[in-house]
């Protein structure tokens, strides 16, 4: 594994992106499972410390989206996906009624809610504000984090 160079600059940019991201929440806005990855290259797979920093950044971005979506004049769903084995697949999602499909509100029936989080990131998610569930396939486990305050939960 190559040494991670430019770490300070990388994380400054990451925190800036997560803390300043602006969703378009005008009257004509809609989202069809729109999502934002913060570690698309998967560098968090190489180090637990780096992975935890990305999960924190995803949670910051999620809280920012929740604030911004309060201004949206239509129903919405939003959640964070944390993939146990692939940091590059972690993302924050937004979904609304949209012209592409009549799939709102979406309901993921296979998610097992109120699960125990892995010790590696259990301290990063405030369980008083968020509910956490997981979906497990033959290939991996994916954790879903969602605000307890949403009108349209998954």
N, CA, C and O of each residue as an XYZ file, in Angstrom:
616
protein
N       0.836     -1.182      0.000
C       0.000      0.000      0.000
C       0.878      1.242      0.000
O       1.788      1.369      0.819
N       0.600      2.153     -0.920
C       1.358      3.390     -0.977
C       1.010      4.277      0.210
O      -0.101      4.227      0.737
N       1.960      5.075      0.614
C       1.742      6.023      1.695
C       0.720      7.077      1.252
O       0.743      7.542      0.113
N      -0.159      7.435      2.161
C      -1.187      8.433      1.899
C      -0.557      9.818      2.041
O      -0.375     10.313      3.154
N      -0.231     10.428      0.928
C       0.388     11.758      0.936
C      -0.683     12.831      0.756
O      -1.703     12.610      0.103
N      -0.433     13.979      1.338
C      -1.379     15.082      1.231
C      -2.597     14.898      2.108
O      -3.671     15.414      1.801
N      -2.440     14.164      3.201
C      -3.556     13.847      4.085
C      -4.229     15.107      4.645
O      -5.456     15.206      4.674
N      -3.423     16.047      5.081
C      -3.965     17.268      5.679
C      -4.822     18.028      4.669
O      -5.928     18.459      4.995
N      -4.332     18.191      3.475
C      -5.068     18.881      2.411
C      -6.335     18.108      2.038
O      -7.395     18.699      1.835
N      -6.212     16.783      1.950
C      -7.354     15.935      1.593
C      -8.486     16.098      2.603
O      -9.640     16.297      2.223
N      -8.152     16.012      3.890
C      -9.193     16.089      4.906
C      -9.749     17.504      5.065
O     -10.915     17.665      5.428
N      -8.960     18.505      4.808
C      -9.467     19.876      4.820
C     -10.523     20.036      3.724
O     -11.573     20.641      3.943
N     -10.232     19.492      2.555
C     -11.175     19.547      1.440
C     -12.435     18.718      1.742
O     -13.547     19.147      1.435
N     -12.258     17.535      2.343
C     -13.386     16.669      2.703
C     -14.331     17.381      3.667
O     -15.540     17.413      3.440
N     -13.782     17.957      4.748
C     -14.616     18.638      5.742
C     -15.267     19.875      5.158
O     -16.397     20.203      5.519
N     -14.586     20.561      4.273
C     -15.167     21.724      3.619
C     -16.355     21.306      2.746
O     -17.402     21.953      2.766
N     -16.189     20.239      1.991
C     -17.264     19.741      1.137
C     -18.462     19.318      1.981
O     -19.593     19.703      1.684
N     -18.229     18.536      3.021
C     -19.328     18.040      3.858
C     -20.022     19.176      4.602
O     -21.241     19.149      4.768
N     -19.275     20.155      5.042
C     -19.838     21.233      5.831
C     -20.460     22.362      5.041
O     -21.188     23.182      5.601
N     -20.185     22.417      3.740
C     -20.676     23.530      2.931
C     -21.547     23.110      1.755
O     -21.961     23.966      0.973
N     -21.838     21.828      1.604
C     -22.579     21.341      0.442
C     -23.981     21.948      0.411
O     -24.668     21.990      1.431
N     -24.398     22.416     -0.760
C     -25.715     23.019     -0.930
C     -26.568     22.168     -1.872
O     -26.220     21.972     -3.037
N     -27.678     21.671     -1.354
C     -28.667     21.017     -2.195
C     -29.503     22.081     -2.895
O     -29.676     23.182     -2.373
N     -30.013     21.759     -4.056
C     -30.969     22.646     -4.709
C     -32.348     22.277     -4.159
O     -32.842     21.178     -4.410
N     -32.963     23.182     -3.417
C     -34.251     22.876     -2.791
C     -35.340     23.869     -3.238
O     -36.151     24.314     -2.426
N     -35.347     24.202     -4.501
C     -36.369     25.093     -5.043
C     -37.682     24.362     -5.277
O     -37.780     23.157     -5.048
N     -38.677     25.089     -5.729
C     -40.004     24.512     -5.967
C     -40.003     23.438     -7.055
O     -40.861     22.555     -7.059
N     -39.045     23.515     -7.972
C     -38.978     22.542     -9.064
C     -38.024     21.379     -8.759
O     -37.773     20.543     -9.626
N     -37.507     21.325     -7.560
C     -36.521     20.294     -7.197
C     -37.171     18.925     -7.013
O     -38.262     18.807     -6.455
N     -36.491     17.919     -7.483
C     -36.863     16.542     -7.191
C     -35.608     15.690     -7.225
O     -34.621     16.044     -7.869
N     -35.652     14.571     -6.531
C     -34.493     13.685     -6.418
C     -34.949     12.246     -6.610
O     -35.905     11.798     -5.976
N     -34.267     11.535     -7.479
C     -34.564     10.138     -7.770
C     -33.401      9.286     -7.264
O     -32.500      8.937     -8.027
N     -33.429      8.960     -5.993
C     -32.332      8.235     -5.336
C     -30.997      8.940     -5.567
O     -29.964      8.288     -5.721
N     -31.022     10.263     -5.590
C     -29.799     11.039     -5.751
C     -28.916     10.790     -4.534
O     -29.418     10.685     -3.415
N     -27.620     10.697     -4.741
C     -26.723     10.444     -3.616
C     -25.363     11.086     -3.843
O     -24.969     11.411     -4.963
N     -24.667     11.250     -2.726
C     -23.336     11.869     -2.750
C     -22.365     10.981     -1.992
O     -22.548     10.713     -0.804
N     -21.319     10.524     -2.696
C     -20.229      9.756     -2.081
C     -19.138     10.733     -1.656
O     -18.828     11.674     -2.386
N     -18.565     10.517     -0.498
C     -17.445     11.359     -0.071
C     -16.102     10.638     -0.188
O     -15.047     11.271     -0.141
N     -16.147      9.334     -0.339
C     -14.917      8.540     -0.470
C     -15.047      7.617     -1.673
O     -14.881      6.403     -1.557
N     -15.343      8.199     -2.821
C     -15.606      7.390     -4.010
C     -14.418      6.504     -4.380
O     -14.599      5.417     -4.928
N     -13.214      6.964     -4.082
C     -12.026      6.168     -4.385
C     -11.786      5.034     -3.410
O     -10.950      4.169     -3.669
N     -12.500      5.018     -2.293
C     -12.377      3.932     -1.328
C     -11.109      3.966     -0.500
O     -10.643      2.916     -0.056
N     -10.532      5.144     -0.276
C      -9.293      5.186      0.504
C      -9.515      4.805      1.964
O      -8.570      4.434      2.660
N     -10.761      4.894      2.429
C     -11.077      4.473      3.791
C     -10.929      2.981      4.019
O     -10.896      2.529      5.164
N     -10.840      2.210      2.945
C     -10.663      0.758      3.091
C      -9.289      0.406      3.642
O      -9.109     -0.678      4.199
N      -8.325      1.296      3.499
C      -6.948      1.002      3.886
C      -6.662      1.267      5.359
O      -5.684      0.754      5.901
N      -7.513      2.070      6.015
C      -7.211      2.474      7.379
C      -8.502      2.730      8.145
O      -9.401      3.411      7.651
N      -8.587      2.186      9.344
C      -9.759      2.407     10.183
C      -9.896      3.877     10.556
O     -11.009      4.402     10.604
N      -8.800      4.531     10.814
C      -8.818      5.953     11.171
C      -9.386      6.793     10.022
O     -10.201      7.689     10.245
N      -8.960      6.506      8.818
C      -9.449      7.230      7.640
C     -10.916      6.886      7.392
O     -11.708      7.760      7.040
N     -11.276      5.628      7.572
C     -12.681      5.206      7.381
C     -13.598      5.930      8.354
O     -14.661      6.420      7.971
N     -13.182      5.994      9.615
C     -13.983      6.675     10.630
C     -14.151      8.163     10.299
O     -15.223      8.731     10.508
N     -13.105      8.779      9.792
C     -13.193     10.190      9.408
C     -14.223     10.377      8.287
O     -14.965     11.359      8.286
N     -14.269      9.451      7.346
C     -15.240      9.547      6.255
C     -16.662      9.326      6.771
O     -17.590      9.998      6.319
N     -16.845      8.408      7.696
C     -18.185      8.192      8.259
C     -18.640      9.444      9.000
O     -19.799      9.843      8.886
N     -17.742     10.067      9.756
C     -18.075     11.335     10.432
C     -18.476     12.387      9.406
O     -19.442     13.121      9.613
N     -17.747     12.462      8.315
C     -18.047     13.445      7.263
C     -19.408     13.146      6.619
O     -20.169     14.069      6.330
N     -19.715     11.876      6.396
C     -21.026     11.516      5.847
C     -22.140     11.934      6.808
O     -23.185     12.416      6.372
N     -21.924     11.755      8.097
C     -22.938     12.142      9.077
C     -23.100     13.662      9.127
O     -24.214     14.157      9.301
N     -22.015     14.397      8.980
C     -22.096     15.854      8.913
C     -22.885     16.281      7.673
O     -23.751     17.153      7.747
N     -22.580     15.663      6.550
C     -23.297     15.964      5.308
C     -24.780     15.634      5.456
O     -25.637     16.392      5.003
N     -25.080     14.509      6.087
C     -26.478     14.109      6.305
C     -27.214     15.138      7.161
O     -28.335     15.523      6.831
N     -26.607     15.581      8.241
C     -27.270     16.572      9.096
C     -27.459     17.882      8.332
O     -28.451     18.584      8.527
N     -26.522     18.198      7.480
C     -26.649     19.395      6.637
C     -27.815     19.243      5.651
O     -28.593     20.178      5.460
N     -27.933     18.075      5.032
C     -29.051     17.813      4.124
C     -30.386     17.915      4.865
O     -31.341     18.497      4.350
N     -30.451     17.350      6.070
C     -31.696     17.407      6.838
C     -32.130     18.853      7.061
O     -33.309     19.179      6.922
N     -31.188     19.708      7.401
C     -31.494     21.134      7.613
C     -32.008     21.777      6.323
O     -33.010     22.492      6.332
N     -31.318     21.516      5.227
C     -31.687     22.127      3.948
C     -33.022     21.605      3.438
O     -33.794     22.361      2.848
N     -33.305     20.320      3.656
C     -34.539     19.724      3.144
C     -35.775     20.220      3.894
O     -36.895     20.046      3.414
N     -35.586     20.833      5.062
C     -36.720     21.437      5.769
C     -37.371     22.518      4.908
O     -38.553     22.815      5.083
N     -36.620     23.106      3.987
C     -37.130     24.164      3.113
C     -37.829     23.623      1.863
O     -38.456     24.382      1.123
N     -37.722     22.322      1.630
C     -38.317     21.711      0.440
C     -39.823     21.596      0.641
O     -40.279     21.113      1.678
N     -40.580     22.032     -0.333
C     -42.043     22.026     -0.227
C     -42.655     20.765     -0.817
O     -43.684     20.826     -1.489
N     -42.033     19.643     -0.571
C     -42.585     18.359     -0.999
C     -42.031     17.296     -0.073
O     -41.023     17.524      0.596
N     -42.667     16.145     -0.022
C     -42.166     15.083      0.855
C     -40.821     14.560      0.365
O     -40.508     14.626     -0.824
N     -40.045     14.047      1.286
C     -38.724     13.523      0.932
C     -38.331     12.410      1.889
O     -38.861     12.279      2.992
N     -37.390     11.627      1.424
C     -36.725     10.621      2.243
C     -35.232     10.858      2.114
O     -34.750     11.234      1.045
N     -34.512     10.645      3.173
C     -33.068     10.774      3.127
C     -32.451      9.811      4.122
O     -33.026      9.543      5.177
N     -31.274      9.288      3.782
C     -30.605      8.317      4.633
C     -29.136      8.243      4.267
O     -28.704      8.762      3.238
N     -28.376      7.586      5.135
C     -26.953      7.339      4.900
C     -26.773      5.838      4.762
O     -27.329      5.073      5.550
N     -26.003      5.408      3.768
C     -25.616      3.996      3.625
C     -24.144      3.869      3.980
O     -23.304      4.604      3.462
N     -23.844      2.941      4.859
C     -22.459      2.639      5.216
C     -22.225      1.171      4.892
O     -22.812      0.291      5.521
N     -21.380      0.913      3.927
C     -21.080     -0.446      3.502
C     -19.944     -0.991      4.365
O     -18.887     -0.370      4.485
N     -20.171     -2.140      4.954
C     -19.197     -2.695      5.883
C     -17.842     -2.964      5.241
O     -16.806     -2.789      5.883
N     -17.841     -3.385      3.992
C     -16.593     -3.793      3.347
C     -16.080     -2.833      2.275
O     -14.965     -3.013      1.786
N     -16.856     -1.825      1.897
C     -16.451     -0.966      0.780
C     -16.730      0.503      1.090
O     -17.844      0.984      0.886
N     -15.725      1.203      1.576
C     -15.875      2.617      1.934
C     -16.267      3.473      0.731
O     -16.934      4.494      0.895
N     -15.872      3.081     -0.446
C     -16.191      3.853     -1.643
C     -17.667      3.853     -1.990
O     -18.125      4.720     -2.735
N     -18.415      2.903     -1.467
C     -19.852      2.822     -1.743
C     -20.686      3.589     -0.720
O     -21.888      3.758     -0.924
N     -20.087      4.055      0.371
C     -20.820      4.833      1.375
C     -21.364      6.101      0.724
O     -20.691      6.719     -0.101
N     -22.594      6.490      1.099
C     -23.198      7.670      0.491
C     -24.349      8.189      1.337
O     -24.879      7.492      2.203
N     -24.719      9.437      1.060
C     -25.905     10.054      1.633
C     -26.921     10.177      0.499
O     -26.597     10.689     -0.573
N     -28.149      9.707      0.734
C     -29.188      9.657     -0.294
C     -30.317     10.637     -0.017
O     -30.636     10.938      1.133
N     -30.918     11.129     -1.107
C     -32.131     11.937     -1.038
C     -33.077     11.399     -2.109
O     -32.678     11.138     -3.244
N     -34.354     11.239     -1.712
C     -35.356     10.716     -2.647
C     -36.668     11.467     -2.432
O     -37.095     11.673     -1.296
N     -37.305     11.875     -3.532
C     -38.593     12.573     -3.481
C     -39.502     12.000     -4.565
O     -39.049     11.211     -5.395
N     -40.783     12.388     -4.568
C     -41.586     12.067     -5.742
C     -40.890     12.683     -6.958
O     -40.359     13.791     -6.884
N     -40.900     11.960     -8.065
C     -40.169     12.434     -9.232
C     -40.820     11.921    -10.511
O     -41.592     10.963    -10.473
N     -40.515     12.547    -11.637
C     -41.144     12.141    -12.901
C     -40.596     10.831    -13.478
O     -41.175     10.296    -14.423
N     -39.515     10.312    -12.944
C     -38.916      9.092    -13.497
C     -39.671      7.831    -13.112
O     -39.738      6.884    -13.895
N     -40.242      7.810    -11.908
C     -40.925      6.599    -11.437
C     -41.886      6.964    -10.318
O     -41.743      7.999     -9.666
N     -42.849      6.113    -10.111
C     -43.807      6.306     -9.024
C     -43.400      5.425     -7.846
O     -44.159      4.554     -7.420
N     -42.217      5.653     -7.333
C     -41.675      4.806     -6.273
C     -41.459      5.563     -4.961
O     -40.572      5.221     -4.179
N     -42.271      6.586     -4.730
C     -42.154      7.323     -3.476
C     -43.416      7.121     -2.665
O     -44.508      7.198     -3.227
N     -43.320      6.871     -1.389
C     -42.091      6.655     -0.631
C     -41.573      5.241     -0.849
O     -42.342      4.291     -1.001
N     -40.264      5.129     -0.859
C     -39.638      3.829     -1.022
C     -39.627      3.139      0.341
O     -39.478      3.781      1.381
N     -39.786      1.837      0.309
C     -39.762      1.061      1.539
C     -38.855     -0.141      1.327
O     -39.156     -1.022      0.521
N     -37.749     -0.171      2.050
C     -36.829     -1.299      1.963
C     -37.230     -2.311      3.027
O     -36.808     -2.212      4.179
N     -38.052     -3.288      2.634
C     -38.594     -4.263      3.587
C     -37.543     -5.161      4.214
O     -37.766     -5.704      5.296
N     -36.398     -5.329      3.557
C     -35.391     -6.272      4.048
C     -34.447     -5.679      5.091
O     -33.572     -6.382      5.596
N     -34.608     -4.410      5.418
C     -33.739     -3.802      6.433
C     -34.182     -4.266      7.811
O     -35.364     -4.217      8.151
N     -33.221     -4.714      8.593
C     -33.477     -5.108      9.982
C     -33.116     -3.913     10.862
O     -31.942     -3.572     11.003
N     -34.130     -3.280     11.454
C     -33.923     -2.060     12.231
C     -33.539     -2.366     13.667
O     -33.677     -3.496     14.135
N     -33.061     -1.358     14.349
C     -32.661     -1.433     15.760
C     -31.594     -2.494     16.001
O     -31.719     -3.335     16.890
N     -30.565     -2.436     15.207
C     -29.462     -3.385     15.338
C     -28.326     -2.765     16.145
O     -28.295     -1.557     16.380
N     -27.415     -3.600     16.553
C     -26.198     -3.114     17.204
C     -25.207     -2.710     16.124
O     -25.016     -3.418     15.136
N     -24.587     -1.566     16.331
C     -23.582     -1.105     15.381
C     -22.245     -1.774     15.647
O     -21.965     -2.172     16.777
N     -21.420     -1.902     14.621
C     -20.070     -2.413     14.849
C     -19.304     -1.456     15.770
O     -19.497     -0.241     15.706
N     -18.459     -1.992     16.603
C     -17.672     -1.173     17.523
C     -16.823     -0.151     16.797
O     -16.494      0.893     17.361
N     -16.461     -0.433     15.551
C     -15.581      0.466     14.807
C     -16.194      1.843     14.569
O     -15.468      2.829     14.443
N     -17.540      1.920     14.506
C     -18.141      3.245     14.312
C     -19.380      3.486     15.169
O     -20.149      4.405     14.883
N     -19.591      2.696     16.198
C     -20.783      2.874     17.028
C     -20.787      4.213     17.756
O     -21.858      4.762     18.020
N     -19.633      4.744     18.082
C     -19.566      6.032     18.791
C     -19.749      7.232     17.859
O     -19.797      8.367     18.332
N     -19.850      7.010     16.565
C     -19.971      8.110     15.608
C     -21.424      8.476     15.302
O     -21.686      9.504     14.678
N     -22.366      7.643     15.735
C     -23.768      7.847     15.408
C     -24.566      7.999     16.689
O     -24.571      7.105     17.535
N     -25.233      9.120     16.830
C     -26.032      9.424     18.011
C     -27.363      8.674     17.911
O     -28.246      9.056     17.144
N     -27.489      7.611     18.690
C     -28.672      6.763     18.612
C     -29.927      7.436     19.187
O     -31.026      6.901     19.047
N     -29.779      8.591     19.826
C     -30.964      9.324     20.278
C     -31.592     10.086     19.119
O     -32.790     10.365     19.141
N     -30.794     10.427     18.105
C     -31.298     11.171     16.949
C     -31.561     10.293     15.731
O     -32.409     10.615     14.899
N     -30.836      9.190     15.632
C     -30.898      8.368     14.429
C     -31.287      6.934     14.751
O     -30.994      6.410     15.826
N     -31.953      6.320     13.788
C     -32.189      4.887     13.884
C     -31.279      4.214     12.865
O     -30.975      4.777     11.813
N     -30.857      3.015     13.191
C     -29.916      2.298     12.333
C     -30.441      0.902     12.078
O     -30.925      0.222     12.983
N     -30.335      0.495     10.841
C     -30.692     -0.855     10.453
C     -29.651     -1.384      9.488
O     -28.736     -0.664      9.088
N     -29.795     -2.647      9.115
C     -28.849     -3.201      8.155
C     -29.558     -4.150      7.205
O     -30.601     -4.724      7.516
N     -28.959     -4.287      6.054
C     -29.367     -5.274      5.066
C     -28.153     -6.145      4.804
O     -27.049     -5.646      4.588
N     -28.371     -7.448      4.826
C     -27.252     -8.367      4.621
C     -27.526     -9.248      3.410
O     -28.562     -9.904      3.307
N     -26.561     -9.237      2.502
C     -26.640    -10.112      1.330
C     -25.548    -11.170      1.454
O     -24.866    -11.251      2.476
N     -25.388    -11.968      0.422
C     -24.317    -12.969      0.411
C     -22.945    -12.311      0.340
O     -21.937    -12.937      0.666
N     -22.904    -11.052     -0.084
C     -21.639    -10.387     -0.333
C     -21.205     -9.429      0.764
O     -20.011     -9.298      1.034
N     -22.159     -8.760      1.400
C     -21.778     -7.753      2.383
C     -22.957     -7.365      3.265
O     -24.093     -7.789      3.049
N     -22.652     -6.551      4.257
C     -23.661     -5.962      5.113
C     -23.622     -4.449      4.895
O     -22.555     -3.835      4.894
N     -24.812     -3.861      4.708
C     -24.935     -2.421      4.501
C     -25.787     -1.866      5.630
O     -26.886     -2.353      5.894
N     -25.263     -0.836      6.296
C     -25.986     -0.176      7.377
C     -26.710      1.045      6.824
O     -26.164      1.796      6.016
N     -27.948      1.230      7.273
C     -28.765      2.373      6.892
C     -28.981      3.229      8.133
O     -29.434      2.737      9.167
N     -28.658      4.500      8.022
C     -28.823      5.444      9.125
C     -29.843      6.473      8.676
O     -29.739      7.042      7.589
N     -30.840      6.706      9.538
C     -31.897      7.636      9.171
C     -32.354      8.397     10.409
O     -32.386      7.851     11.511
N     -32.706      9.658     10.214
C     -33.208     10.476     11.308
C     -34.521      9.895     11.827
O     -35.354      9.421     11.054
N     -34.690      9.940     13.136
C     -35.942      9.482     13.739
C     -37.068     10.481     13.514
O     -38.227     10.157     13.771
N     -36.760     11.685     13.043
C     -37.735     12.755     12.897
C     -38.394     12.802     11.511
O     -39.256     13.649     11.274
N     -38.010     11.920     10.604
C     -38.530     12.000      9.241
C     -39.987     11.573      9.153
O     -40.423     10.643      9.831
N     -40.725     12.271      8.306
C     -42.133     11.947      8.092
C     -42.289     10.668      7.271
O     -43.255      9.925      7.445
N     -41.335     10.416      6.377
C     -41.383      9.235      5.507
C     -40.156      8.362      5.723
O     -39.184      8.477      4.975
N     -40.176      7.490      6.727
C     -39.013      6.623      6.954
C     -38.913      5.539      5.881
O     -39.856      5.307      5.124
N     -37.773      4.892      5.830
C     -37.586      3.791      4.871
C     -38.420      2.587      5.270
O     -38.393      1.564      4.585
